[in-house]
């Protein structure tokens, strides 16, 4: 069995954020192989995170992020179990990173379960029409449509989007890693994103139509 040095433990701890004893055990179980030990900790962390996901998280923080000279603003509520963790610098930084991600990626929903049935129905109609136009056999249409629906989820649901600071991971995977490190349940509860001028043109057009309609009625 390979000798486990303090330097090896330190390197693994910096790489994974796991505790000292967890790092020692992982290195011992993997005979000193850093990559294997990392995989072991990741698997254990994911398992621990899954156990914590059912616990109540009522503490936390509301983080904000302002971008593009004040033209985009985001507020996000991230919850944890205790006020001690709510004040943890890593937790606070995570919440700010999520707010920054929302500003950049502009998700429309938090999770796929929140997507209204009417929205999915409309998307499926569009994808079905596109499949017909593609000239491919009709038998593959369902697979094409469902594949595009999955892409819709990954592009528009916050938890399924690729995290802007770690594009090889989804926001959910980064969240799960935080749960494993912090040792508490952490949830992203809600977010709101403002973009300067968003929707004003449509409202102006609606107002103009109303004025024109009223003017027409007055002329009758």
N, C-alpha and C positions, 0 to 999 in steps of 0.2 A: 504493500500500500504506500502511495506517495506521501511524503511529509507535507503537512498543510502549514504553510508559513503565514505570519501576520500580514505580509505584503500581498499574498494571494487572497486572503480574507478581505483586506482593504480594497483591492481591485474589484472583487466581486460585489462588495457592498456598494461601491461607487457606481458600478454598472447597473445594479438592480434596485438599489434602495432598500434591500432586505436587511433584517437585523443581523448582528454579529454571529449569534449562535446558529441562526438559520443558514448563514453563509458557510460556517464551519461544517455543519452537517451535510450540506449540499456538496461541498468539495470532497468531504470524506466519502460520501456515497458515490461520487463520480470519479474517485481515484485521482483527484487533483485536476481534472479536465475542466477548464473554465467554461467552455461552451456548454458542456453537458450539465454542469452545475447551474448555469444560467437557465437552461431549459427546465431543470428540476424546480428551481425557484419560481419560474414563470407558471409552471403547471400548478404548483402548490399555491401560488398567489391567486391564480384564477379560481381555484377551489375555495380558498378562504374568502375571496370576494363574493362568490356565489352564496356562501353561507350568510354573509353580512347583508346581502341585498334585501332581505325581508325585514330587517330591523328598522324601527321608526327613526326618521331623520327630520327633526323639527328645528334644529339650530342652523346656522349657516351665515351667508352673506349675500348682499345684492351688489354685484360688481358692474362697473360701467366702462365704456370705451368710446372715445370720440375720435373720428378719423376724417381725413381729407379737409383739414381746415374748418372743422365744425359742420361739414355737410352730411356726415353719417354718424349716428349715435346709437349705442346699444346699451340695454340694461338686462342683466341676467340674474336669476335667483338660483343659487347653488346651496343645497342643504347638506348638513351632516348631523351627527347625533349629539355632540356636546359643544358648549361654547368654547371649551379649551381648544378643540380642533378648529373651530371657526376662526380663531385668532392665529392659527398656525400659518407661518409665512408661505409654506408650500401650498396649503389649501387656498389662501388668498391669491397666490400667483396663478393657480389653476383656474380659479373663477375669472380672473382677468383675461387669461388666455382664451377661455371659452367666449367671453364677450368679444374679444378681438376676432376670433374665428367667425362668429355670427356676423360681424361687420363685413368681413371679407367674403364669406361663402354665401351669405344671404339665404339661409334655410327658410322654408315656408312652414315647416312643422317640426315639432320636437321628436316625435317617433311615428312610425308608420301606422300605428293604431289610431292616430289622431286625424289621418287623412279621411275626409268625408267620402262616403260611398258615391255621391254624385260626381265628385272630382275624379275618382278612379274610373267610373263609368264613362265619363267624357274622354279621359285619356285612352281607355281601351278602344273606344270608337275611332279615335284618331289613329292609333297604332294599327287597328284592323284595316282601315282605309289605306294606310301606307303599305301594309303587307300585300294588299290586292294590287297596288300600283307597282310593286316590286317585280311582278311576273313569276314569283316562286309558286310551287304547287300549294294548293289550298290546304293540304294536309299538314303543312308546317306552320300555318298561320297561328294556331294557339300557342305554339312554342315561341314564335317570334314576338307575339303580343305580350306574353308573360315575362319574357326576357326584358322587354322595354319597360314594363311596369316595375320590375326589380331595379332597373337603372333609374327610373323616376324616383323610387324610394331612396336610393343611395345618393342621388343628386340633391334632393329636396328635404330629407329628414335629417335633422341635426345629428342625432346619435349614429347615423349610418354614413355621414359624410366623412371623407378623408380629412384628418386633422391637419390644419395648415402648417403647423410647426413640426409634425411628424407624418408626412404623407403616406408612409407605409402602414399606418394604423388608422382605424376609424376613431371617431370621437368616443364611441362606446368602449373601445379597447383601451384608450388612454384613461377614461374614467375608471375602468376596472383595475388598471394598474395603480391609480391613486388610492382606490379602496384597499388594495393589498398593502400599499406602503403606509397609509394612515391608520389602518386597522379599525376603521369605522365605515358604516354605510354612508355613501355619498351619492346624492342624486341631483341632476339638473332638472329643476322643477318647471321653469318657464323662462321665456325671453321675449323682448320686444325690440324691434329695430326700426329706427326712424331714418329716412333719407330726405334731405331738404328738397321741397317742391314735389315730392312724390304724391301723385293723385290730383294735383292742382289743375292740370290741363283738362282732365276728364271732368272735374267739377265745374270748371269754367264753361266747357262745352254743354254740360247739362243745364247750367244756368241760362246760357244763350238760347238753348232750345225752349226752355220754359218761358223766357221773355218773348220769343217769337210766337209761341203758341198763344200766349195771353194777348199779344198784339193782334193776332189773327182773329181771335174771338171777339175782340173789341171792334174790329172792322165789320163784322157780320151785322 
